[in-house]
Amino acid sequence: MNFCVDETRASASLTIGTHEKLGVVQEYEGTMTGVIDGTPYSGDFKEEAHDH
């Protein structure tokens, strides 16, 4: 998935895809990193079970 914001046009776009592992209920965890306006960010995440 790729999300891109174009502040000069006040717009955004989202690219999605299909894969056999997407949408499968499973527990997962990891670290995400990125840069926003030149500032680096990083954070850990962990999927936790919940009722739908």
PyMOL commands that set and color helices and strands:
alter all, ss='L'
color gray80, all
select strands_A, chain A and resi 2-6+11-15+29-36+39-46
alter strands_A, ss='S'
color yellow, strands_A
deselect
rebuild
show_as cartoon
